[in-house]
Amino acid sequence: MERINLHEPGNKGEEQRTGSEWCRENEASMKPVNHIMKQVLRSGAAVITAMVIGSVPFSFAQESVAVRAALVTGGLPLDDPNAAAWSSAAPASFPMSPQVHWPNRIQEVTVKDVSVRALHDGKQVAFLLEYSDPTQDPDDAAAFEFMVGDKKAHFAHGQPMLQVEGGPVNIWFWKNKAGKAVDMSAKGFGTLKPQAHQDVNAKGAYSNGTWKVVFSRNLSTEHPEEDVQITPGQFISIAFAVWDGRKDAAGELVEKGSQKSVSSWWYFRADAPPDYSSYMYAAVAVALALGFQFVLIRKLKKGQ
């Protein structure tokens, strides 16, 4: 009997068998390759998305309780509480309450909350303090308070408290009848005093039952041991105080000295100049990821 060689190319059955088997084998071999390619593409897209999203900075945690000084060009409204430029600054509102930490206390205060805006130009910073006051009085006054250095201090003049070390604090004080600011320092109750150097300016304007007071100063000074140093991009502790200068029936000031409306510590931050380096790094990362996918897919195709 003649033996048929199934491996001879002239055999039609072998051509049909090997052709169909080749298609099945090729299809089977393509499935894992295609699966791998899809996984590579999906993972690559996920990596790229994560890189792009990760390159956008977020600071929502502290922004909700912060005064933000936007970076502007073209000058600051240093001596104009009613300047149109203030409308470009986002306001932040803070509750006020009677000062009860020092024995000479007060139980009721006129000012229950304040609104604060801020702008800076990279050299100077300007704050706009707004609050309601039914009457304009010579002894109406307001103040900003900042921690100085890294030492934690209480908002009440840096007074030592339980688990809080004392001072130092830098206080920017304004009174209506003086019409100017006083740059002050304290390390606790009874230690408040004007500084030998005066770096702060202030101007107030009263209208329709509302005080608007502008405070301004250079971001940094030559007296870091006494003055708060403002570095754009960093959060700084800030507090506020207000005195209603009205008098009682006996002609005595109702709010004076430690008898005032105060806030607790909040946050302040001057915006840093735009930094686009993170977007550049993200673009490089995306290019590398795409290049890696291209090389990997080519190798997979050659390997099959």
C-alpha positions in Angstrom: 0.0 0.0 0.0 1.2 3.4 -0.9 2.0 5.5 2.1 0.8 9.0 1.9 3.2 11.7 3.3 0.9 14.2 5.0 3.8 16.7 5.0 4.1 16.9 1.2 3.0 20.4 0.0 1.2 18.9 -2.9 -1.3 17.1 -0.7 -4.6 19.1 -0.8 -5.8 17.8 2.5 -2.6 19.0 4.2 -3.0 22.4 2.7 -6.5 22.7 4.0 -5.6 21.2 7.4 -2.5 23.3 7.9 -4.3 26.5 6.6 -7.2 26.2 9.0 -5.0 25.1 11.9 -2.7 28.1 11.2 -5.7 30.5 11.3 -6.9 29.0 14.6 -3.4 29.0 16.1 -2.7 32.6 14.9 -6.1 33.7 16.3 -5.3 32.0 19.6 -1.9 33.5 19.7 -3.3 37.0 18.9 -5.7 36.9 21.8 -3.2 37.2 24.6 -1.2 39.8 22.6 -4.3 41.9 22.0 -5.2 41.5 25.6 -1.8 42.7 26.7 -1.9 45.6 24.3 -5.3 46.7 25.6 -4.0 46.4 29.2 -0.9 48.5 28.3 -3.1 51.2 26.7 -5.5 51.3 29.6 -2.8 51.4 32.2 -0.9 54.0 30.2 -4.0 56.2 30.0 -4.5 55.9 33.7 -0.9 56.8 34.4 -1.1 59.8 32.1 -4.4 61.0 33.7 -3.0 60.6 37.2 0.1 62.6 36.2 -1.9 65.4 34.7 -4.3 65.6 37.7 -1.4 65.3 40.1 0.4 68.2 38.6 -2.4 70.6 39.7 -1.8 72.0 43.2 -4.6 71.9 45.7 -4.7 73.7 49.1 -8.4 73.6 49.9 -8.0 72.5 53.5 -6.6 75.9 54.7 -8.0 78.1 52.0 -11.5 77.9 53.6 -10.3 79.7 56.7 -7.7 82.0 55.2 -7.3 85.6 54.1 -5.8 85.3 50.6 -3.7 88.2 49.2 -3.9 87.9 45.4 -0.7 88.9 43.5 -1.4 92.0 41.4 0.5 94.4 39.1 0.0 98.1 38.6 0.1 99.3 42.2 -1.8 98.7 45.4 -4.6 100.8 46.9 -2.3 101.6 50.0 -4.3 104.6 51.2 -7.7 104.2 49.6 -10.3 102.0 51.4 -12.8 102.7 48.7 -10.6 101.9 45.7 -12.1 99.8 42.9 -9.2 97.5 43.0 -10.5 96.0 46.3 -13.4 94.4 44.3 -10.8 92.0 42.7 -9.8 90.6 46.2 -12.0 87.8 47.6 -13.4 88.7 51.0 -13.1 86.4 54.0 -15.4 86.7 57.0 -14.5 86.0 60.6 -16.6 85.9 63.8 -15.7 88.2 66.7 -16.5 87.8 70.4 -15.8 89.6 73.7 -12.3 89.4 75.2 -12.6 87.1 78.2 -9.0 86.0 78.8 -7.8 89.0 80.8 -9.5 90.0 84.1 -10.6 93.4 82.8 -13.2 91.7 80.6 -16.3 92.7 78.6 -19.5 90.7 78.1 -21.0 92.4 75.1 -19.4 94.0 72.0 -20.6 96.0 69.1 -18.7 94.2 66.3 -19.8 90.6 65.8 -17.8 89.9 62.6 -15.3 91.4 60.3 -14.6 91.0 56.5 -11.0 91.0 55.3 -9.5 91.4 51.8 -5.8 91.5 50.8 -3.6 92.2 47.8 0.1 92.2 47.3 2.5 93.1 44.5 5.5 91.0 45.5 7.0 93.8 47.6 4.1 95.2 49.7 0.9 93.9 51.1 -2.3 95.7 51.8 -5.3 94.6 53.9 -8.8 96.0 53.8 -10.7 95.5 57.1 -14.5 96.1 57.0 -17.0 96.0 59.8 -20.3 97.5 60.9 -20.4 100.2 63.6 -23.6 102.3 64.2 -21.6 105.5 65.0 -18.3 107.1 64.1 -16.4 107.9 67.2 -12.9 109.3 67.8 -11.9 106.3 69.8 -13.0 103.7 67.2 -10.0 101.4 66.6 -9.0 98.2 65.0 -5.9 95.9 64.9 -4.3 93.0 63.1 -2.2 90.5 65.0 0.4 88.1 63.7 2.6 85.4 65.2 6.4 86.2 64.9 8.7 83.3 64.2 8.0 79.6 64.8 7.0 79.9 68.5 3.3 79.3 69.0 1.5 82.1 70.8 -2.0 82.8 72.1 -4.0 85.3 70.1 -4.5 87.4 73.3 -1.3 89.4 73.0 0.8 86.2 72.9 -0.2 85.5 76.5 1.1 82.1 77.8 -1.8 79.7 78.1 -2.2 76.0 78.9 -0.1 74.1 76.3 0.7 77.4 74.5 3.9 79.2 75.0 3.9 83.0 75.2 4.6 85.4 72.3 6.0 87.1 70.6 3.3 88.7 68.4 3.3 91.7 66.1 0.3 94.0 66.3 -0.7 96.6 63.7 -3.0 99.1 65.5 -5.1 101.9 64.1 -7.3 104.5 65.9 -9.7 106.9 64.3 -8.6 110.1 66.1 -4.9 109.4 65.4 -5.5 108.6 61.8 -2.5 106.4 61.4 -1.0 103.0 62.3 1.2 102.0 65.2 3.5 99.0 64.8 3.5 97.2 68.1 5.0 94.1 69.9 3.8 92.0 72.8 4.7 88.8 74.6 1.7 88.5 76.9 -0.9 90.8 78.6 0.7 93.9 80.0 3.7 93.8 77.7 2.2 95.6 74.6 4.4 98.5 73.5 5.1 100.5 70.3 8.2 99.5 68.4 11.1 101.8 68.0 10.8 101.5 64.2 7.4 102.0 62.5 6.8 100.1 59.3 3.0 100.0 59.1 0.6 102.5 57.5 -3.1 102.7 57.9 -6.1 104.8 56.8 -9.7 104.5 57.6 -12.9 105.7 56.0 -16.4 105.7 57.5 -19.7 105.6 55.6 -23.2 104.4 56.1 -22.5 102.6 59.4 -19.4 100.8 58.0 -15.7 101.2 58.7 -13.2 100.4 56.0 -9.6 100.5 57.2 -6.5 99.8 55.0 -3.3 98.5 56.6 -0.2 98.2 54.5 3.5 97.2 54.9 6.4 95.7 53.1 6.3 91.9 53.0 9.6 91.7 54.8 11.4 94.1 57.2 14.8 94.4 58.7 13.4 93.4 62.2 12.5 89.7 62.0 12.7 89.4 65.8 9.8 91.8 66.1 7.9 91.9 62.8 6.0 89.2 61.0 7.9 88.2 57.8 5.5 87.4 54.9 6.8 84.9 52.4 4.4 84.4 49.4 3.0 80.9 49.4 3.3 80.3 53.1 0.4 80.3 55.6 0.7 82.7 58.5 -1.4 83.0 61.7 -3.5 86.1 61.9 -6.1 87.5 64.3 -8.2 90.7 64.6 -9.4 93.1 67.3 -11.9 96.0 67.2 -12.9 98.7 69.7 -16.2 100.6 69.4 -15.3 104.1 70.7 -18.8 104.9 72.0 -19.2 106.2 75.5 -21.8 105.3 78.2 -24.1 107.7 80.1 -21.3 108.7 82.4 -19.0 109.6 79.6 -16.8 106.6 79.9 -15.6 104.5 77.0 -17.5 101.2 76.8 -14.7 99.4 74.9 -11.1 100.3 75.8 -7.8 98.4 76.4 -8.5 94.7 76.9 -12.3 95.4 76.7 -12.8 94.7 73.0 -14.0 92.4 70.3 -11.5 89.8 69.3 -11.1 86.8 67.0 -9.1 83.6 67.4 -6.2 82.7 65.2 -7.0 82.2 61.5 -4.7 81.9 58.4 -3.3 84.4 56.0 -1.4 83.6 52.7 0.0 85.8 50.1 -0.2 84.1 46.7 3.2 83.0 45.2 4.1 83.8 41.6 2.8 81.2 39.1 5.0 78.1 38.9 4.6 76.2 35.7 7.3 73.6 36.3 4.8 71.0 37.5 3.1 71.2 34.1 6.4 70.8 32.3 7.2 67.7 34.4 3.8 66.3 33.6 4.3 66.9 29.9 7.7 65.1 30.0 6.1 62.2 32.0 3.3 61.9 29.4 5.8 61.8 26.5 7.8 59.1 28.3 4.7 57.1 29.0 3.6 57.3 25.4 7.1 56.4 24.1 7.1 53.4 26.5 3.8 52.2 25.1 4.9 52.6 21.5 8.1 50.6 22.1 6.3 47.9 24.0 3.6 47.4 21.3 6.2 47.2 18.6 8.1 44.5 20.5 4.9 42.6 21.1 4.1 42.7 17.3 7.5 41.6 16.3 7.5 38.8 18.9 4.3 37.2 17.5 
